[in-house]
């Protein structure tokens, strides 16, 4: 899905803020994130078959921007390459594994540096067999702790005016945000976002890349890393 071109810059302002420094640590330099039930590890090229098994579950893919299962292994491989060298320098995304069995059960993290509202975006998917166990919440808590620890740099960013304090104008300093977009009927994900500290603040309209006449309204949540790491 994508925004209509004429809508992309409407209602945006340029602010100064803090974001994780680029390049991100490369996959080979990233530490695994260990939680009670999960091992959250960097991507590898040989993850393709396991990723394909997840990305061919219709129940999983219906909630993604692609909105359909991968057509073949080549399509999955192209997705995996977005998160492996050299592209890993531009994102902070991980594979999610069951700690007890080692099985890959999902993937997630900061997959886009610039979202529809300008800020970095977080997302995740889990195999349908692992829904309803609190694992998405556990993953996000572990991921967010690692994300908060990343070194920051001051940047200028073009962001939606609705995402910041109304009194701010072009050139002002704004609190860093990480955002997530959720399909309105995805009740599980709405609940997960709230549990880990995200707050709803606006909606965005996207258009199906296969049929631009079909608008989809997504709920947008925001998370303020500085709340957990202290004011700068």
N, CA, C and O of each residue as an XYZ file, in Angstrom:
928
protein
N       0.835     -1.182      0.000
C       0.000      0.000      0.000
C       0.878      1.244      0.000
O       2.030      1.201      0.432
N       0.328      2.352     -0.487
C       1.084      3.588     -0.527
C       0.142      4.767     -0.437
O      -1.042      4.668     -0.759
N       0.696      5.898      0.011
C      -0.095      7.105      0.050
C      -0.249      7.658     -1.356
O       0.615      7.445     -2.206
N      -1.343      8.367     -1.606
C      -1.463      9.097     -2.846
C      -0.385     10.176     -2.864
O      -0.189     10.861     -1.860
N       0.333     10.347     -4.011
C       1.456     11.271     -4.055
C       1.118     12.676     -3.589
O       1.919     13.297     -2.891
N      -0.069     13.201     -3.963
C      -0.388     14.576     -3.623
C      -0.609     14.774     -2.137
O      -0.634     15.910     -1.664
N      -0.771     13.669     -1.379
C      -1.045     13.786      0.052
C       0.197     13.657      0.911
O       0.143     13.886      2.119
N       1.323     13.291      0.298
C       2.482     12.913      1.087
C       3.045     14.048      1.931
O       3.524     13.786      3.034
N       3.012     15.315      1.464
C       3.650     16.401      2.189
C       2.651     17.348      2.848
O       3.057     18.326      3.477
N       1.365     17.078      2.717
C       0.363     17.948      3.318
C       0.406     17.833      4.837
O       0.395     16.730      5.383
N       0.454     18.980      5.518
C       0.428     18.979      6.973
C       1.704     18.511      7.630
O       1.665     18.034      8.764
N       2.842     18.630      6.956
C       4.127     18.221      7.511
C       4.961     19.440      7.905
O       4.842     20.511      7.310
N       5.805     19.256      8.918
C       6.739     20.298      9.344
C       8.119     19.669      9.510
O       8.237     18.458      9.698
N       9.153     20.491      9.440
C      10.524     20.022      9.643
C      10.960     20.347     11.064
O      10.956     21.511     11.466
N      11.335     19.327     11.820
C      11.744     19.516     13.209
C      13.145     18.955     13.423
O      13.652     18.174     12.618
N      13.751     19.370     14.516
C      14.988     18.754     14.984
C      14.616     17.728     16.043
O      13.713     17.957     16.849
N      15.302     16.611     16.041
C      14.997     15.561     17.013
C      16.201     14.640     17.145
O      17.235     14.853     16.512
N      16.051     13.616     17.976
C      17.079     12.587     18.135
C      16.566     11.285     17.549
O      15.419     10.903     17.782
N      17.418     10.600     16.784
C      17.097      9.272     16.261
C      18.317      8.372     16.435
O      19.434      8.868     16.583
N      18.114      7.045     16.419
C      19.271      6.151     16.445
C      20.254      6.499     15.328
O      19.851      6.748     14.191
N      21.526      6.514     15.656
C      22.552      6.899     14.691
C      22.657      5.885     13.560
O      22.519      4.680     13.773
N      22.902      6.385     12.365
C      23.163      5.539     11.207
C      24.654      5.537     10.913
O      25.319      6.548     11.138
N      25.199      4.427     10.415
C      24.480      3.165     10.180
C      24.186      2.431     11.485
O      24.882      2.610     12.484
N      23.135      1.596     11.456
C      22.870      0.715     12.585
C      23.990     -0.319     12.692
O      24.686     -0.567     11.707
N      24.178     -0.925     13.860
C      25.116     -2.052     13.949
C      24.752     -3.122     12.918
O      23.574     -3.426     12.728
N      25.750     -3.685     12.260
C      25.487     -4.726     11.269
C      25.034     -5.997     11.970
O      25.276     -6.173     13.164
N      24.378     -6.878     11.231
C      23.849     -8.102     11.841
C      24.909     -8.881     12.610
O      24.645     -9.392     13.698
N      26.109     -8.970     12.039
C      27.152     -9.762     12.699
C      27.639     -9.115     13.999
O      28.292     -9.765     14.815
N      27.319     -7.840     14.182
C      27.747     -7.141     15.391
C      26.624     -6.976     16.411
O      26.855     -6.472     17.510
N      25.428     -7.390     16.061
C      24.294     -7.233     16.975
C      24.235     -8.391     17.966
O      24.487     -9.544     17.616
N      23.901     -8.062     19.188
C      23.727     -9.099     20.199
C      22.311     -9.656     20.138
O      21.365     -8.941     19.809
N      22.178    -10.924     20.456
C      20.845    -11.500     20.595
C      20.135    -10.862     21.782
O      20.762    -10.473     22.768
N      18.820    -10.763     21.666
C      17.987    -10.269     22.762
C      17.299    -11.488     23.364
O      16.531    -12.169     22.684
N      17.566    -11.761     24.618
C      17.024    -12.953     25.267
C      15.936    -12.542     26.253
O      16.170    -11.714     27.133
N      14.752    -13.121     26.103
C      13.669    -12.885     27.054
C      13.295    -14.225     27.692
O      13.967    -15.230     27.460
N      12.253    -14.243     28.474
C      11.870    -15.469     29.180
C      11.614    -16.627     28.223
O      12.022    -17.756     28.494
N      10.940    -16.356     27.107
C      10.554    -17.432     26.188
C      11.082    -17.273     24.774
O      10.808    -18.112     23.915
N      11.830    -16.217     24.518
C      12.233    -15.912     23.149
C      13.733    -15.671     23.020
O      14.395    -15.209     23.949
N      14.241    -15.999     21.838
C      15.560    -15.541     21.401
C      15.308    -14.660     20.182
O      14.806    -15.126     19.159
N      15.658    -13.399     20.301
C      15.442    -12.421     19.234
C      16.810    -12.152     18.628
O      17.646    -11.481     19.233
N      17.032    -12.678     17.431
C      18.388    -12.681     16.874
C      18.456    -11.957     15.528
O      17.423    -11.714     14.906
N      19.670    -11.611     15.074
C      19.834    -10.981     13.768
C      19.462    -11.924     12.623
O      19.408    -13.143     12.790
N      19.212    -11.335     11.473
C      18.839    -12.084     10.277
C      20.037    -12.788      9.649
O      21.182    -12.365      9.806
N      19.738    -13.892      8.919
C      20.725    -14.597      8.112
C      20.085    -14.925      6.765
O      18.871    -15.116      6.683
N      20.892    -14.990      5.720
C      20.346    -15.294      4.394
C      19.694    -16.663      4.340
O      18.742    -16.866      3.586
N      20.198    -17.619      5.140
C      19.606    -18.955      5.098
C      18.311    -19.053      5.905
O      17.789    -20.149      6.110
N      17.792    -17.912      6.361
C      16.487    -17.895      7.025
C      15.328    -17.985      6.037
O      14.179    -18.131      6.452
N      15.606    -17.901      4.751
C      14.536    -17.794      3.747
C      13.462    -18.876      3.883
O      12.283    -18.524      3.917
N      13.794    -20.172      3.963
C      12.724    -21.183      4.056
C      11.823    -21.006      5.272
O      10.605    -21.152      5.165
N      12.407    -20.693      6.425
C      11.598    -20.515      7.633
C      10.730    -19.266      7.535
O       9.585    -19.261      7.987
N      11.279    -18.207      6.941
C      10.498    -16.986      6.744
C       9.350    -17.251      5.774
O       8.236    -16.762      5.964
N       9.634    -18.028      4.740
C       8.603    -18.349      3.747
C       7.431    -19.087      4.395
O       6.274    -18.849      4.049
N       7.733    -19.976      5.330
C       6.669    -20.723      6.012
C       5.730    -19.789      6.770
O       4.532    -20.054      6.872
N       6.277    -18.701      7.300
C       5.454    -17.725      8.023
C       4.711    -16.824      7.052
O       3.525    -16.546      7.231
N       5.415    -16.369      6.021
C       4.836    -15.393      5.099
C       3.897    -16.022      4.066
O       3.393    -15.330      3.180
N       3.665    -17.320      4.179
C       2.644    -17.962      3.340
C       1.411    -18.339      4.151
O       0.532    -19.040      3.651
N       1.338    -17.883      5.391
C       0.132    -18.089      6.195
C      -0.834    -16.927      5.930
O      -0.544    -15.794      6.316
N      -1.964    -17.182      5.288
C      -2.903    -16.091      4.972
C      -3.358    -15.324      6.202
O      -3.541    -14.108      6.148
N      -3.541    -16.034      7.314
C      -4.014    -15.379      8.539
C      -2.998    -14.363      9.071
O      -3.369    -13.384      9.718
N      -1.717    -14.606      8.791
C      -0.659    -13.688      9.199
C      -0.564    -12.508      8.236
O      -0.520    -11.351      8.655
N      -0.534    -12.815      6.953
C      -0.257    -11.792      5.953
C      -1.410    -10.827      5.720
O      -1.202     -9.740      5.181
N      -2.616    -11.204      6.116
C      -3.755    -10.305      5.914
C      -3.599     -9.000      6.695
O      -4.225     -7.997      6.354
N      -2.770     -9.008      7.738
C      -2.589     -7.810      8.552
C      -1.395     -6.976      8.108
O      -1.130     -5.928      8.698
N      -0.674     -7.409      7.091
C       0.498     -6.679      6.618
C       0.121     -5.733      5.491
O      -0.976     -5.825      4.941
N       1.025     -4.824      5.145
C       0.760     -3.904      4.038
C       0.652     -4.645      2.712
O      -0.016     -4.177      1.790
N       1.309     -5.802      2.613
C       1.209     -6.611      1.394
C      -0.161     -7.253      1.263
O      -0.676     -7.418      0.157
N      -0.748     -7.614      2.400
C      -2.126     -8.121      2.489
C      -2.365     -9.433      1.749
O      -3.508     -9.764      1.434
N      -1.308    -10.180      1.469
C      -1.439    -11.484      0.815
C      -0.188    -12.301      1.103
O       0.860    -11.732      1.410
N      -0.279    -13.630      1.008
C       0.919    -14.461      1.187
C       1.935    -14.229      0.074
O       1.573    -13.820     -1.029
N       3.197    -14.490      0.366
C       4.217    -14.448     -0.680
C       3.873    -15.460     -1.761
O       3.407    -16.560     -1.468
N       4.105    -15.083     -3.008
C       3.732    -15.939     -4.133
C       4.678    -17.118     -4.307
O       4.271    -18.182     -4.773
N       5.942    -16.929     -3.932
C       6.937    -17.980     -4.127
C       8.154    -17.688     -3.251
O       8.218    -16.666     -2.567
N       9.111    -18.605     -3.289
C      10.308    -18.465     -2.461
C      11.127    -17.239     -2.868
O      11.762    -16.610     -2.021
N      11.116    -16.899     -4.151
C      11.880    -15.744     -4.617
C      11.362    -14.452     -4.003
O      12.146    -13.560     -3.679
N      10.056    -14.345     -3.841
C       9.493    -13.150     -3.220
C       9.913    -13.065     -1.754
O      10.222    -11.983     -1.255
N       9.923    -14.191     -1.075
C      10.376    -14.204      0.315
C      11.854    -13.847      0.406
O      12.259    -13.092      1.290
N      12.653    -14.384     -0.499
C      14.085    -14.084     -0.486
C      14.332    -12.588     -0.655
O      15.218    -12.026     -0.010
N      13.552    -11.944     -1.519
C      13.693    -10.497     -1.705
C      13.389     -9.751     -0.413
O      14.033     -8.749     -0.104
N      12.414    -10.235      0.337
C      12.081     -9.621      1.624
C      13.227     -9.801      2.626
O      13.600     -8.857      3.323
N      13.782    -11.017      2.695
C      14.882    -11.280      3.627
C      16.087    -10.395      3.307
O      16.778     -9.933      4.215
N      16.337    -10.161      2.031
C      17.488     -9.343      1.637
C      17.361     -7.894      2.101
O      18.363     -7.182      2.179
N      16.154     -7.453      2.405
C      15.974     -6.102      2.939
C      16.613     -5.947      4.315
O      16.919     -4.836      4.747
N      16.812     -7.088      5.005
C      17.291     -7.050      6.381
C      18.655     -7.704      6.561
O      19.122     -7.861      7.689
N      19.297     -8.087      5.461
C      20.635     -8.667      5.520
C      21.611     -7.738      4.803
O      21.195     -6.783      4.146
N      22.896     -8.014      4.930
C      23.932     -7.146      4.378
C      23.752     -6.940      2.870
O      23.500     -7.903      2.146
N      23.879     -5.698      2.388
C      24.292     -4.471      3.090
C      23.126     -3.659      3.667
O      23.340     -2.605      4.266
N      21.894     -4.150      3.485
C      20.727     -3.354      3.876
C      20.496     -3.290      5.381
O      19.736     -2.446      5.855
N      21.150     -4.182      6.144
C      20.972     -4.165      7.600
C      21.466     -2.866      8.230
O      21.077     -2.539      9.352
N      22.312     -2.128      7.528
C      22.820     -0.861      8.061
C      21.728      0.192      8.187
O      21.898      1.182      8.899
N      20.602     -0.019      7.495
C      19.545      0.980      7.488
C      18.324      0.633      8.300
O      17.345      1.378      8.285
N      18.355     -0.495      9.020
C      17.191     -0.869      9.834
C      17.662     -1.622     11.079
O      18.823     -2.017     11.186
N      16.738     -1.809     12.007
C      17.049     -2.529     13.252
C      15.963     -3.579     13.435
O      15.069     -3.443     14.269
N      16.070     -4.638     12.624
C      15.027     -5.653     12.526
C      15.604     -7.015     12.883
O      16.787     -7.272     12.659
N      14.762     -7.895     13.443
C      15.236     -9.165     13.988
C      14.301    -10.315     13.635
O      13.148    -10.118     13.252
N      14.839    -11.518     13.777
C      14.074    -12.759     13.701
C      13.695    -13.159     15.125
O      14.486    -12.998     16.054
N      12.478    -13.682     15.289
C      11.978    -14.088     16.607
C      11.933    -15.614     16.667
O      11.292    -16.247     15.827
N      12.604    -16.206     17.644
C      12.659    -17.665     17.770
C      12.133    -18.121     19.127
O      12.279    -17.430     20.135
N      11.515    -19.304     19.126
C      11.081    -19.950     20.368
C      12.334    -20.380     21.132
O      13.150    -21.139     20.610
N      12.484    -19.906     22.343
C      13.687    -20.200     23.129
C      13.826    -21.685     23.420
O      14.942    -22.202     23.464
N      12.712    -22.379     23.621
C      12.756    -23.792     23.991
C      13.129    -24.691     22.825
O      13.829    -25.687     23.009
N      12.667    -24.350     21.621
C      12.852    -25.238     20.467
C      13.809    -24.696     19.414
O      14.326    -25.459     18.597
N      14.051    -23.390     19.424
C      14.877    -22.768     18.396
C      14.124    -22.455     17.123
O      14.692    -21.869     16.202
N      12.847    -22.836     17.046
C      12.054    -22.606     15.838
C      11.811    -21.119     15.622
O      11.517    -20.383     16.564
N      11.937    -20.683     14.363
C      11.577    -19.316     14.036
C      10.062    -19.178     14.084
O       9.340    -19.952     13.455
N       9.583    -18.183     14.837
C       8.138    -18.007     14.961
C       7.676    -16.625     14.502
O       6.480    -16.333     14.517
N       8.617    -15.778     14.096
C       8.203    -14.460     13.636
C       9.379    -13.569     13.325
O      10.528    -14.010     13.287
N       9.075    -12.316     13.106
C      10.093    -11.315     12.801
C       9.537     -9.945     13.142
O       8.323     -9.739     13.149
N      10.434     -9.008     13.423
C       9.942     -7.679     13.733
C      11.039     -6.730     14.162
O      12.189     -7.117     14.365
N      10.644     -5.471     14.293
C      11.565     -4.429     14.704
C      11.313     -3.153     13.937
O      10.221     -2.930     13.414
N      12.338     -2.314     13.875
C      12.261     -1.056     13.131
C      12.636     -1.340     11.681
O      13.815     -1.426     11.339
N      11.615     -1.485     10.833
C      11.849     -1.881      9.450
C      11.880     -0.712      8.479
O      12.350     -0.855      7.350
N      11.378      0.455      8.913
C      11.389      1.636      8.044
C      11.913      2.839      8.819
O      11.452      3.118      9.925
N      12.871      3.546      8.241
C      13.405      4.759      8.865
C      12.406      5.907      8.746
O      12.365      6.794      9.598
N      11.600      5.885      7.681
C      10.646      6.968      7.442
C       9.274      6.379      7.145
O       9.078      5.742      6.111
N       8.333      6.591      8.044
C       6.979      6.051      7.898
C       6.080      7.055      7.185
O       6.548      8.087      6.705
N       4.796      6.747      7.120
C       3.832      7.646      6.489
C       3.722      8.982      7.211
O       3.326      9.979      6.607
N       4.071      9.016      8.506
C       4.032     10.279      9.250
C       5.438     10.824      9.505
O       5.615     11.763     10.282
N       6.439     10.228      8.846
C       7.798     10.752      8.882
C       8.747     10.101      9.860
O       9.956     10.086      9.632
N       8.217      9.557     10.957
C       9.049      8.960     12.000
C       9.399      7.504     11.683
O       8.717      6.876     10.874
N      10.450      6.956     12.306
C      10.746      5.527     12.151
C       9.550      4.669     12.562
O       8.777      5.029     13.449
N       9.422      3.526     11.892
C       8.249      2.670     12.105
C       8.648      1.291     12.613
O       9.662      0.725     12.203
N       7.835      0.773     13.506
C       7.999     -0.571     14.058
C       6.898     -1.476     13.525
O       5.773     -1.035     13.293
N       7.237     -2.754     13.335
C       6.230     -3.733     12.953
C       6.680     -5.126     13.349
O       7.848     -5.339     13.675
N       5.757     -6.073     13.322
C       6.104     -7.456     13.660
C       5.040     -8.389     13.092
O       3.905     -7.976     12.853
N       5.412     -9.642     12.879
C       4.450    -10.700     12.581
C       4.871    -11.960     13.327
O       6.059    -12.193     13.547
N       3.885    -12.772     13.714
C       4.121    -14.050     14.384
C       3.337    -15.148     13.685
O       2.246    -14.909     13.168
N       3.892    -16.348     13.669
C       3.148    -17.504     13.173
C       1.816    -17.603     13.907
O       1.737    -17.338     15.107
N       0.765    -17.990     13.175
C      -0.572    -18.023     13.776
C      -0.647    -18.991     14.958
O      -1.438    -18.786     15.879
N       0.173    -20.042     14.934
C       0.147    -21.030     16.020
C       0.617    -20.445     17.357
O       0.399    -21.045     18.410
N       1.256    -19.286     17.311
C       1.814    -18.683     18.525
C       1.036    -17.457     18.991
O       1.475    -16.744     19.894
N      -0.104    -17.216     18.382
C      -0.932    -16.093     18.817
C      -1.573    -16.394     20.174
O      -1.742    -17.554     20.550
N      -1.916    -15.356     20.883
C      -2.673    -15.498     22.128
C      -1.874    -15.963     23.328
O      -2.461    -16.348     24.340
N      -0.550    -15.940     23.246
C       0.303    -16.392     24.357
C       1.088    -15.256     25.010
O       1.890    -15.497     25.912
N       0.864    -14.039     24.567
C       1.617    -12.909     25.103
C       3.003    -12.759     24.517
O       3.813    -11.995     25.042
N       3.298    -13.478     23.429
C       4.645    -13.451     22.866
C       4.935    -12.163     22.107
O       6.078    -11.706     22.090
N       3.927    -11.571     21.482
C       4.143    -10.290     20.803
C       4.534     -9.221     21.816
O       5.447     -8.431     21.578
N       3.837     -9.203     22.944
C       4.162     -8.255     24.007
C       5.573     -8.495     24.529
O       6.330     -7.549     24.751
N       5.923     -9.760     24.724
C       7.262    -10.099     25.222
C       8.335     -9.682     24.224
O       9.372     -9.143     24.608
N       8.081     -9.933     22.938
C       9.033     -9.513     21.909
C       9.238     -8.006     21.931
O      10.372     -7.526     21.948
N       8.137     -7.261     21.930
C       8.252     -5.810     21.850
C       8.958     -5.219     23.062
O       9.737     -4.276     22.925
N       8.698     -5.758     24.237
C       9.389     -5.245     25.422
C      10.897     -5.470     25.312
O      11.691     -4.593     25.653
N      11.282     -6.656     24.832
C      12.704     -6.928     24.649
C      13.316     -6.064     23.566
O      14.410     -5.526     23.734
N      12.608     -5.933     22.454
C      13.121     -5.117     21.354
C      13.260     -3.657     21.766
O      14.288     -3.031     21.506
N      12.232     -3.116     22.404
C      12.254     -1.698     22.765
C      13.381     -1.375     23.739
O      13.960     -0.290     23.681
N      13.692     -2.305     24.629
C      14.822     -2.091     25.535
C      16.119     -1.953     24.744
O      16.935     -1.079     25.035
N      16.311     -2.822     23.736
C      17.512     -2.747     22.902
C      17.512     -1.477     22.054
O      18.558     -0.854     21.869
N      16.355     -1.094     21.543
C      16.235      0.106     20.704
C      16.582      1.359     21.499
O      17.241      2.264     20.987
N      16.137      1.408     22.747
C      16.421      2.576     23.584
C      17.916      2.733     23.865
O      18.397      3.845     24.084
N      18.645      1.624     23.860
C      20.071      1.658     24.190
C      20.955      2.075     23.011
O      22.149      2.314     23.194
N      20.389      2.163     21.812
C      21.179      2.548     20.646
C      21.682      3.983     20.792
O      20.974      4.830     21.337
N      22.899      4.268     20.311
C      23.380      5.658     20.333
C      22.517      6.535     19.436
O      22.008      6.079     18.413
N      22.356      7.794     19.825
C      21.519      8.737     19.092
C      22.341      9.852     18.456
O      23.431     10.195     18.914
N      21.776     10.406     17.379
C      22.317     11.596     16.737
C      21.182     12.579     16.509
O      20.034     12.181     16.307
N      21.510     13.862     16.542
C      20.490     14.868     16.264
C      20.310     14.993     14.751
O      21.287     15.053     14.005
N      19.060     15.031     14.310
C      18.746     15.087     12.886
C      17.624     16.092     12.653
O      16.936     16.506     13.586
N      17.454     16.477     11.385
C      16.272     17.211     10.956
C      15.358     16.231     10.246
O      15.813     15.421      9.438
N      14.074     16.303     10.547
C      13.132     15.306     10.046
C      11.838     15.990      9.635
O      11.346     16.880     10.329
N      11.297     15.568      8.509
C      10.011     16.067      8.029
C       8.934     15.134      8.563
O       8.879     13.964      8.184
N       8.067     15.652      9.451
C       7.090     14.796     10.131
C       5.701     15.415     10.064
O       5.550     16.616      9.838
N       4.692     14.576     10.263
C       3.315     15.054     10.297
C       3.116     15.974     11.491
O       3.539     15.660     12.604
N       2.472     17.111     11.255
C       2.231     18.067     12.333
C       1.395     17.457     13.447
O       1.514     17.860     14.604
N       0.548     16.488     13.109
C      -0.298     15.847     14.121
C       0.496     14.992     15.097
O      -0.023     14.605     16.144
N       1.762     14.692     14.765
C       2.564     13.804     15.616
C       3.303     14.542     16.721
O       3.876     13.907     17.606
N       3.301     15.860     16.688
C       4.094     16.635     17.640
C       3.210     17.615     18.411
O       2.029     17.780     18.105
N       3.803     18.257     19.412
C       3.082     19.256     20.203
C       2.598     20.371     19.277
O       3.387     20.882     18.482
N       1.323     20.764     19.356
C       0.766     21.753     18.422
C       1.528     23.068     18.355
O       1.523     23.730     17.317
N       2.181     23.456     19.443
C       2.881     24.746     19.468
C       4.205     24.730     18.714
O       4.793     25.786     18.481
N       4.686     23.541     18.328
C       5.967     23.460     17.631
C       5.825     23.894     16.176
O       4.786     23.690     15.547
N       6.901     24.502     15.653
C       6.916     24.963     14.268
C       8.183     24.467     13.588
O       9.008     23.797     14.209
N       8.334     24.798     12.304
C       9.522     24.402     11.557
C      10.784     24.813     12.310
O      10.913     25.954     12.752
N      11.715     23.862     12.450
C      12.989     24.136     13.085
C      13.035     23.913     14.574
O      14.115     23.941     15.164
N      11.884     23.691     15.211
C      11.856     23.463     16.657
C      12.346     22.055     17.001
O      12.378     21.172     16.144
N      12.726     21.859     18.269
C      13.143     20.546     18.758
C      11.921     19.754     19.208
O      11.107     20.249     19.989
N      11.794     18.525     18.715
C      10.661     17.664     19.057
C      11.160     16.389     19.713
O      12.257     15.919     19.412
N      10.354     15.826     20.610
C      10.689     14.543     21.220
C      10.732     13.450     20.159
O       9.910     13.422     19.243
N      11.698     12.558     20.296
C      11.815     11.415     19.390
C      10.597     10.504     19.501
O      10.099     10.248     20.598
N      10.122     10.019     18.353
C       9.014      9.066     18.327
C       9.388      7.827     17.527
O      10.192      7.886     16.598
N       8.792      6.711     17.905
C       8.770      5.482     17.116
C       7.301      5.175     16.922
O       6.541      5.190     17.891
N       6.877      4.896     15.694
C       5.444      4.723     15.466
C       5.132      3.320     14.945
O       6.009      2.599     14.470
N       3.864      2.963     15.051
C       3.363      1.695     14.512
C       2.000      1.955     13.891
O       1.183      2.682     14.455
N       1.756      1.357     12.724
C       0.473      1.484     12.047
C      -0.281      0.165     12.181
O       0.273     -0.904     11.926
N      -1.556      0.250     12.585
C      -2.346     -0.942     12.869
C      -3.675     -0.869     12.133
O      -4.365      0.150     12.165
N      -4.023     -1.969     11.467
C      -5.315     -2.055     10.787
C      -6.425     -1.983     11.840
O      -6.332     -2.653     12.869
N      -7.470     -1.188     11.607
C      -8.484     -0.943     12.644
C      -9.095     -2.191     13.268
O      -9.389     -2.193     14.464
N      -9.293     -3.254     12.489
C      -9.957     -4.448     13.028
C      -9.002     -5.440     13.679
O      -9.436     -6.491     14.149
N      -7.706     -5.124     13.716
C      -6.719     -6.028     14.321
C      -6.667     -5.786     15.831
O      -5.739     -5.160     16.343
N      -7.681     -6.295     16.529
C      -7.836     -6.020     17.964
C      -6.625     -6.477     18.775
O      -6.226     -5.795     19.719
N      -6.031     -7.628     18.419
C      -4.879     -8.127     19.173
C      -3.735     -7.109     19.167
O      -3.150     -6.811     20.208
N      -3.426     -6.580     17.977
C      -2.303     -5.652     17.881
C      -2.585     -4.333     18.584
O      -1.675     -3.730     19.153
N      -3.831     -3.879     18.554
C      -4.170     -2.662     19.300
C      -3.874     -2.868     20.788
O      -3.316     -1.990     21.446
N      -4.252     -4.029     21.303
C      -4.005     -4.325     22.711
C      -2.531     -4.408     23.035
O      -2.087     -3.916     24.073
N      -1.764     -5.035     22.142
C      -0.321     -5.169     22.355
C       0.343     -3.797     22.392
O       1.169     -3.530     23.265
N      -0.013     -2.933     21.455
C       0.587     -1.596     21.416
C       0.399     -0.864     22.742
O       1.332     -0.256     23.265
N      -0.797     -0.930     23.267
C      -1.082     -0.233     24.531
C      -0.315     -0.845     25.700
O       0.140     -0.126     26.589
N      -0.169     -2.172     25.700
C       0.534     -2.840     26.799
C       1.995     -2.425     26.897
O       2.544     -2.348     27.996
N       2.632     -2.155     25.757
C       4.067     -1.852     25.773
C       4.357     -0.353     25.768
O       5.511      0.054     25.633
N       3.317      0.471     25.913
C       3.557      1.898     26.088
C       3.310      2.785     24.896
O       3.619      3.976     24.942
N       2.754      2.233     23.814
C       2.383      3.062     22.674
C       1.033      3.716     22.942
O       0.196      3.159     23.653
N       0.825      4.905     22.369
C      -0.452      5.590     22.501
C      -0.977      5.971     21.120
O      -0.226      6.422     20.256
N      -2.275      5.780     20.932
C      -2.905      6.159     19.667
C      -2.900      7.677     19.532
O      -3.152      8.392     20.502
N      -2.606      8.181     18.296
C      -2.663      9.635     18.142
C      -3.255     10.117     16.826
O      -3.636     11.285     16.739
N      -3.352      9.280     15.800
C      -3.929      9.756     14.550
C      -4.250      8.576     13.645
O      -4.070      7.420     14.028
N      -4.723      8.876     12.452
C      -4.974      7.880     11.418
C      -4.279      8.320     10.136
O      -4.080      9.512      9.902
N      -3.915      7.348      9.310
C      -3.407      7.645      7.968
C      -4.194      6.818      6.969
O      -4.666      5.724      7.280
N      -4.328      7.351      5.777
C      -5.009      6.635      4.707
C      -3.988      6.164      3.694
O      -3.238      6.964      3.135
N      -3.962      4.863      3.459
C      -3.099      4.288      2.439
C      -3.965      3.742      1.317
O      -5.171      3.550      1.471
N      -3.319      3.496      0.182
C      -4.045      3.007     -0.987
C      -3.372      1.749     -1.507
O      -2.148      1.686     -1.629
N      -4.179      0.759     -1.807
C      -3.686     -0.520     -2.303
C      -2.874     -0.291     -3.573
O      -3.364      0.317     -4.524
N      -1.631     -0.778     -3.591
C      -0.787     -0.596     -4.772
C      -1.346     -1.321     -5.984
O      -1.028     -0.963     -7.118
N      -2.180     -2.339     -5.762
C      -2.793     -3.071     -6.867
C      -4.091     -2.425     -7.324
O      -4.522     -2.632     -8.458
N      -4.718     -1.643     -6.449
C      -5.968     -0.963     -6.775
C      -6.029      0.344     -5.988
O      -6.583      0.378     -4.889
N      -5.456      1.432     -6.548
C      -5.410      2.719     -5.839
C      -6.773      3.300     -5.490
O      -6.855      4.270     -4.736
N      -7.839      2.723     -6.024
C      -9.176      3.227     -5.698
C      -9.651      2.718     -4.339
O     -10.688      3.157     -3.841
N      -8.899      1.797     -3.737
C      -9.296      1.202     -2.461
C      -8.495      1.809     -1.308
O      -7.363      1.392     -1.060
N      -9.063      2.783     -0.603
C      -8.361      3.370      0.545
C      -8.465      2.482      1.777
O      -9.482      1.824      1.994
N      -7.414      2.469      2.576
C      -7.400      1.741      3.842
C      -6.956      2.715      4.929
O      -5.874      3.295      4.843
N      -7.783      2.891      5.941
C      -7.457      3.794      7.040
C      -6.777      2.996      8.151
O      -7.331      2.010      8.637
N      -5.587      3.417      8.548
C      -4.815      2.726      9.581
C      -4.692      3.596     10.826
O      -4.503      4.808     10.731
N      -4.801      2.970     11.988
C      -4.558      3.662     13.252
C      -3.052      3.788     13.458
O      -2.304      2.846     13.199
N      -2.611      4.950     13.924
C      -1.188      5.182     14.145
C      -0.933      5.389     15.637
O      -1.557      6.229     16.285
N       0.007      4.594     16.165
C       0.414      4.682     17.567
C       1.824      5.258     17.652
O       2.630      5.074     16.740
N       2.118      5.954     18.744
C       3.454      6.512     18.937
C       4.026      6.091     20.292
O       3.304      5.880     21.267
N       5.341      5.982     20.306
C       6.097      5.593     21.502
C       7.231      6.589     21.662
O       7.905      6.921     20.687
N       7.448      7.064     22.868
C       8.499      8.041     23.140
C       9.640      7.366     23.896
O       9.536      7.168     25.106
N      10.737      7.005     23.203
C      11.859      6.352     23.888
C      12.404      7.151     25.060
O      12.867      6.568     26.040
N      12.357      8.486     24.977
C      12.926      9.316     26.044
C      12.194      9.147     27.364
O      12.766      9.422     28.419
N      10.952      8.704     27.334
C      10.222      8.481     28.581
C      10.887      7.391     29.414
O      10.836      7.410     30.644
N      11.515      6.437     28.716
C      12.128      5.310     29.420
C      13.614      5.531     29.700
O      14.167      4.927     30.620
N      14.267      6.398     28.909
C      15.712      6.577     29.092
C      16.052      7.914     29.742
O      17.225      8.234     29.932
N      15.023      8.697     30.086
C      15.267      9.978     30.742
C      15.357     11.105     29.746
O      15.697     10.883     28.584
N      15.063     12.294     30.177
C      15.105     13.454     29.283
C      16.546     13.788     28.942
O      17.461     13.539     29.726
N      16.731     14.358     27.754
C      18.081     14.679     27.292
C      18.514     16.035     27.817
O      19.626     16.480     27.533
